[in-house]
Amino acid sequence: MRFKPLLAWILMAIVLVMSISSCSANHAGSNSRGDIVIGAKAFTEQDLLGELLAQQIEAKTGLKVVRRLQLGDTLVCHNALLSGQIDLYPEYTGTAFSTVLKQKTIGDVSAVYRQVKEDYAKQFKLAVMPPLGFQNTFAMIVRGDMARSLNIKTLSQAAPYVPQWQAGFGYEFTERQEYANMVKTYDLNFTKAPRLLNLGLLYRALLQKQVDLVAANSTDGQITRSDFVILEDDRHAFPPYEAAAIVREATLQKYPQVRTALEQLAGKISPDEMQHLNYLVDGELRDIKDVVQAFRQSKNL
């Protein structure tokens, strides 16, 4: 009987400590979330664009921004946006058009942007900001020595050689409509199953002749720094891919100053500038925050 009061005090103390810990954790969690959460896909250019959006919002609005970069592929980011886990992320109009909206490829840049903007607002309550100024289309790339020896510059010219080649693609690419459209448009016959690789390993595999053809991005910094050749999409199998921020309308209603800050980035990045920024990170291993800060200063943002 003497132990019951002691046991009761111990239990009360445990409950009190747990309550305090729980409150502290909840308070810390709300602070750590910040006002705005920015996401990005899992490759260098998305890291750069995510950081650019973050620095722009911080500088122009004073809001606290949490970065959740390297989230994953398109649908991971899109679903995180819909569920409210993030407030915005950088996307490409062609990806939104084909992967999310499941539309058939068209080549009209303005028409693609307009439809993505309208459908995202109607279906998802998401706002598509003005394009940042460059396109990052899929680029089918081969080694320069091979392109010269075969005298090929376009996908049409490369098609007869594809059955002899080992292709290397990112995990998402073969699941996309663009892949099916490319295969159909050029009547490509991959007799060897494409090797599925992390995007960061594509160029290494191409350089080391583990693969002969890769699907990469036209603004990758490694392209101009190595002896690689982009095969021209001469039959327009791929849609336009303008880079633009996609934002939850609820976020813009809560923080209207975010819209103004993001609109100031419209048309600020040329394709060559984006390729150079990618190279500074991938080729010269510079810090992404420093690269973005220097770019913003050069643009007087």
GIBELDA-V353187 format. One record per residue. SS is DSSP state (H for helix, E for strand, - for the rest). PSI is psi in degrees with one decimal (* if undefined). D_CENTER is the distance of its C-alpha to the mean C-alpha in Angstrom with 1 decimal. Layout:
BEGIN
SS;PSI;D_CENTER, SS;PSI;D_CENTER
END
This chain:
BEGIN
-;-32.4;66.1, H;-23.6;65.6, H;-15.7;62.0, H;-46.1;60.7, H;-40.5;60.4, H;-42.9;58.7, H;-39.6;56.2, H;-43.2;55.6, H;-40.5;54.8, H;-45.1;52.4, H;-40.8;50.6, H;-40.3;50.4, H;-41.0;49.0, H;-44.5;46.3, H;-40.8;45.3, H;-44.7;45.3, H;-42.3;43.1, H;-37.7;40.6, H;-43.9;40.5, H;-43.2;40.0, H;-40.9;37.2, H;-43.4;35.5, H;-42.0;35.8, H;-41.4;34.5, H;-42.2;31.4, H;-39.8;30.7, H;-42.7;31.2, H;-39.0;29.0, H;-41.0;26.2, H;-36.4;26.4, H;-39.2;26.3, H;-21.9;23.4, H;-33.2;21.2, -;-173.4;21.7, -;-39.8;21.7, E;135.6;17.9, E;122.8;15.2, E;131.1;11.6, E;174.4;8.8, E;157.1;5.3, E;178.2;3.8, -;63.3;6.5, -;165.9;6.6, H;-49.1;8.4, H;-39.2;6.9, H;-36.6;4.2, H;-44.6;7.6, H;-46.0;9.5, H;-39.5;8.1, H;-42.2;8.4, H;-37.0;11.8, H;-46.5;12.7, H;-41.3;12.6, H;-49.7;14.4, H;-37.2;17.0, H;-44.2;17.6, H;-43.7;18.4, H;-43.6;20.5, H;-35.4;22.4, H;-17.3;23.1, H;-22.4;23.8, -;3.6;24.9, -;152.7;22.9, -;126.8;21.8, E;129.7;18.1, E;132.4;16.8, E;125.4;13.5, E;68.1;12.0, E;171.2;9.1, E;39.0;8.4, E;-41.8;9.0, E;-149.6;8.3, -;-171.4;7.3, H;-52.0;7.1, H;-28.9;10.6, H;-47.5;10.6, H;-42.6;8.5, H;-45.3;10.6, H;-34.5;13.7, H;-34.9;13.2, H;-47.3;13.2, H;-36.2;16.2, -;-6.5;18.1, -;9.3;17.8, -;-28.2;16.3, -;161.4;13.8, -;-27.9;14.6, E;161.7;11.5, E;157.7;7.8, E;134.8;6.0, E;173.1;5.8, E;133.8;7.7, H;-40.1;11.3, H;-36.0;12.2, H;-45.3;9.8, H;-41.3;11.2, H;-45.7;14.5, H;-45.6;14.9, H;-41.3;13.0, H;-49.9;13.7, -;-11.7;16.8, -;37.5;18.1, -;152.0;19.5, -;148.0;21.0, -;132.3;19.7, -;156.3;21.2, -;-3.1;20.9, -;111.4;21.7, H;-48.9;19.0, H;-40.0;20.7, H;-40.4;21.5, H;-47.6;18.0, H;-45.1;16.9, H;-44.0;20.1, H;-40.5;19.9, H;-45.2;16.4, H;-46.0;17.7, H;-46.6;21.0, H;-35.5;19.9, H;-37.7;17.3, H;-43.7;20.1, H;-46.0;22.7, H;-35.4;21.2, H;-6.2;18.9, -;45.4;20.1, E;140.9;16.8, E;131.7;16.8, E;116.8;14.6, -;164.8;15.2, -;144.9;16.4, -;149.2;14.1, -;-12.9;13.4, -;-7.1;15.4, -;159.5;13.7, E;144.5;12.4, -;86.6;10.2, -;164.3;12.0, E;139.8;12.7, E;121.1;15.4, E;118.0;18.2, E;139.6;19.6, E;168.2;23.0, E;145.2;25.1, H;-40.4;27.1, H;-37.9;30.5, H;-41.5;30.0, H;-40.2;28.9, H;-41.2;32.0, H;-32.4;34.4, H;-8.2;33.5, -;52.6;33.2, -;139.3;30.0, -;-15.9;27.5, E;165.0;26.1, H;-32.9;24.9, H;-42.5;28.3, H;-29.3;30.1, H;-24.2;28.1, H;-43.4;28.6, H;-21.2;32.1, H;-12.8;31.0, H;-40.2;28.1, H;-23.8;30.6, H;-10.2;31.6, -;154.7;28.1, -;115.1;26.0, E;152.4;22.4, E;121.4;19.4, E;155.8;16.2, E;160.4;13.2, -;-34.1;14.0, -;-28.3;12.0, H;-45.4;13.2, H;-13.4;16.9, H;-6.0;16.3, -;154.4;14.8, H;-33.7;17.3, H;-37.6;16.3, H;-49.1;17.7, H;-38.6;20.8, H;-38.4;21.2, H;-46.4;21.0, H;-42.6;23.6, H;-44.4;25.8, H;-40.9;25.7, H;2.9;26.6, -;51.8;28.6, -;136.0;26.9, -;94.7;28.9, -;90.3;27.1, -;-27.4;30.2, -;130.0;28.5, -;129.5;25.8, -;138.9;22.4, E;130.4;21.5, E;120.1;18.4, E;154.3;16.7, -;141.0;14.1, H;-33.0;11.7, H;-12.3;13.3, H;-4.5;16.7, H;-49.2;16.5, H;-35.8;18.1, H;-43.4;20.6, H;-37.2;21.7, H;-43.9;22.2, H;-38.4;24.1, -;7.3;26.2, -;27.7;27.0, -;-25.8;25.9, -;164.2;24.1, -;-20.1;24.8, E;131.0;21.9, E;153.1;18.1, E;107.7;15.2, E;-155.6;12.7, E;140.3;10.9, -;-18.2;13.4, -;10.1;12.4, -;135.1;12.5, -;-25.8;15.3, H;-20.3;17.3, H;-51.0;18.3, H;-16.6;20.8, H;-6.2;22.0, -;169.7;23.1, -;69.7;25.2, E;153.1;22.6, E;129.4;22.9, E;124.2;20.5, E;124.6;22.4, E;133.5;22.6, -;73.7;21.6, -;-14.5;25.1, -;9.0;25.3, -;55.4;22.1, -;-25.0;20.7, -;142.5;17.1, -;171.1;16.4, -;145.6;15.1, -;75.5;11.4, E;134.9;11.8, E;133.8;9.1, E;150.5;10.3, E;139.8;10.2, E;128.3;11.3, E;143.5;14.1, E;132.0;16.7, H;-33.3;20.0, H;-35.6;21.9, H;-42.8;20.1, H;-31.6;21.0, H;-37.7;24.5, H;-39.8;24.9, -;76.4;23.6, H;-22.2;24.2, H;-19.7;23.8, H;-39.2;20.0, H;-46.4;20.0, H;-43.2;22.2, H;-43.0;20.1, H;-34.6;16.9, H;-24.3;19.0, -;-13.2;20.2, -;-4.9;16.9, -;127.0;17.5, -;15.8;17.9, -;-15.8;17.7, -;118.9;15.5, -;163.0;17.0, H;-42.7;15.5, H;-39.0;17.8, H;-40.6;16.9, H;-40.1;13.2, H;-39.0;14.5, H;-41.5;17.0, H;-42.4;14.7, H;-41.0;12.8, H;-38.7;16.3, H;-34.5;17.7, H;-50.5;15.5, H;-37.0;15.6, -;-40.2;19.0, -;0.8;20.9, -;37.5;19.3, -;155.8;19.3, -;133.6;18.2, H;-42.1;14.9, H;-40.1;16.8, H;-41.1;19.5, H;-44.8;17.5, H;-42.2;16.0, H;-44.1;19.4, H;-38.1;21.1, H;-44.1;18.9, H;-38.7;19.6, H;-39.0;23.3, H;-23.2;23.4, -;3.5;22.4, -;41.4;24.7, -;*;22.2
END
